[in-house]
Amino acid sequence: MAKSSSSLPLNKKSLGLILLLLGLTTFIIHEAKHRMNDHNYETSLLTEFEGMFFAQPFPMMVFDEFNIPKGVTQNALIVGPGKSGAQEIFQQLEKKHGALNGKSVRLRGTLYSTDDKTLIELSEGVDALLAIERGYTYPIQRTTKKTIQLKGEIVNAKCWFTQQETRDGYYHKRCSKSCIENGVPPVLKVKTESGNAFYLLDATTTAVQEAIINHIAKPIEMNGEVNFQNGWSVLTIDEKSISTIN
């Protein structure tokens, strides 16, 4: 009897360990599915690159056509470290160096590429600016605006294009809200037959910013005007037209 009773606690411990391992395995698989999200991500270590800087509607760079970093597109959005945009970084730099919009600059940052889009993270803040070419100011390349109606989901560019956070459910909504409030560009993700199309949302007014925050991570439809600017489809929203799709 003593032998039988001594083996029972061991079996319970073994069963508990097995259940723990199963739970951990399930969690890992769940997280992996979120993080893969049907994307192939390319990232780099800190890299130096040259191109034209443009400030509107969000900081972006058009790489010099003869020096495009390998594996990325010619046009890139720029964000700051952590959950922040790059607007404050360039505001500080312009106080010191003068206007940068349309100038050729050399920066150092981390490149991310997925879904045929490129994002630059300036993890060094103001120290990411290495040089400025003051000789010429380049004009913004943009097309005429056209009226459009779209259905999709608002995501924040940093989480989506860098794979740093999960991109659906509660954590996606919480992270996107924090990122967008701190200047990370909001993007409308629209599903198409060939994949995802992305529209950079021109969130320059308080009313538009509030409407975007209130509709993160929801299936929505909206009206607006779109034009093509420096490699991005830029959408100017009619905030009153945004509605949730049930």
RAWOWO-V905623 format. One record per pair of residues at least 24 apart in sequence whose ideal C-beta (glycine too) atoms are under 7 Angstrom apart, sorted by the first residue. I is the first residue (numbers start at 1). J is the second residue. D is the distance in whole Angstrom. If there is no record, write none. Layout:
{{I;J;D} {I;J;D}}
This chain:
{{34;166;4} {34;167;7} {34;168;7} {35;163;6} {35;166;7} {37;167;6} {39;114;5} {39;115;6} {39;163;7} {40;114;6} {41;112;7} {41;114;5} {41;163;5} {42;71;5} {42;113;4} {43;110;7} {43;111;7} {43;112;5} {44;110;6} {44;111;5} {45;110;7} {46;108;6} {46;109;7} {46;110;6} {47;108;7} {47;109;7} {47;111;6} {48;106;6} {48;108;5} {48;130;7} {49;107;6} {50;104;7} {50;106;5} {51;104;7} {52;102;7} {52;104;6} {52;138;5} {53;100;5} {53;101;7} {53;103;6} {53;105;5} {54;101;6} {54;102;7} {54;140;6} {54;230;6} {55;90;6} {55;101;5} {57;200;7} {57;202;4} {57;204;6} {57;234;6} {58;85;7} {58;185;4} {58;200;7} {59;86;4} {59;87;6} {59;90;6} {60;230;6} {61;120;6} {62;230;5} {62;231;7} {69;111;6} {71;113;6} {72;111;6} {72;113;5} {72;118;4} {73;116;6} {73;117;7} {73;118;5} {73;231;7} {74;231;6} {75;118;7} {75;230;5} {75;231;3} {75;232;7} {76;118;4} {76;119;6} {76;120;5} {77;119;5} {77;157;6} {77;185;6} {78;120;5} {78;122;6} {79;119;6} {79;121;6} {79;157;7} {79;158;5} {79;184;6} {80;122;6} {80;125;7} {81;121;7} {81;122;7} {81;123;5} {81;125;7} {83;178;5} {83;179;5} {83;182;5} {83;184;7} {84;182;5} {84;183;6} {84;184;7} {85;182;6} {85;183;2} {85;184;5} {85;185;7} {86;122;6} {87;183;5} {88;183;7} {89;122;6} {89;125;6} {89;126;6} {92;126;5} {93;126;6} {93;129;5} {97;132;6} {100;132;7} {102;137;4} {102;138;5} {102;139;7} {103;132;6} {103;133;6} {103;134;7} {103;137;6} {104;133;4} {105;129;6} {105;131;7} {105;132;5} {106;130;4} {106;131;4} {112;161;5} {112;162;5} {114;161;6} {115;196;6} {115;198;7} {117;161;6} {117;198;6} {119;157;6} {119;158;7} {119;161;4} {119;162;6} {121;162;7} {140;229;7} {140;230;7} {141;229;7} {141;230;6} {142;227;5} {142;228;7} {142;229;4} {143;227;5} {143;228;5} {144;227;6} {145;225;4} {145;226;7} {145;227;4} {145;236;7} {146;225;7} {146;226;6} {147;225;6} {148;224;6} {148;225;7} {148;226;5} {149;221;7} {149;223;5} {150;188;6} {150;190;6} {150;199;7} {150;221;7} {150;222;6} {151;190;7} {151;221;4} {151;245;7} {152;188;5} {152;189;5} {152;190;4} {152;220;7} {153;189;5} {153;217;7} {153;218;7} {153;219;6} {153;220;7} {154;186;6} {154;188;6} {154;212;6} {154;215;6} {154;216;5} {154;220;7} {155;187;5} {155;189;5} {156;180;5} {156;184;5} {156;186;6} {157;184;6} {157;185;4} {157;187;5} {158;184;5} {160;187;7} {172;217;5} {173;216;5} {173;217;4} {176;216;5} {176;217;6} {177;213;6} {177;216;6} {180;212;6} {180;213;6} {181;213;7} {186;212;5} {188;235;6} {199;226;7} {199;233;5} {199;235;4} {200;232;5} {200;233;7} {200;234;5} {200;235;7} {201;235;6} {201;237;6} {202;234;6} {202;235;6} {202;236;5} {207;239;5} {208;237;5} {208;239;5} {211;239;4} {211;242;5} {215;242;6} {215;244;7} {218;244;5} {219;244;7} {219;245;4} {220;244;6} {220;245;6} {221;245;6}}
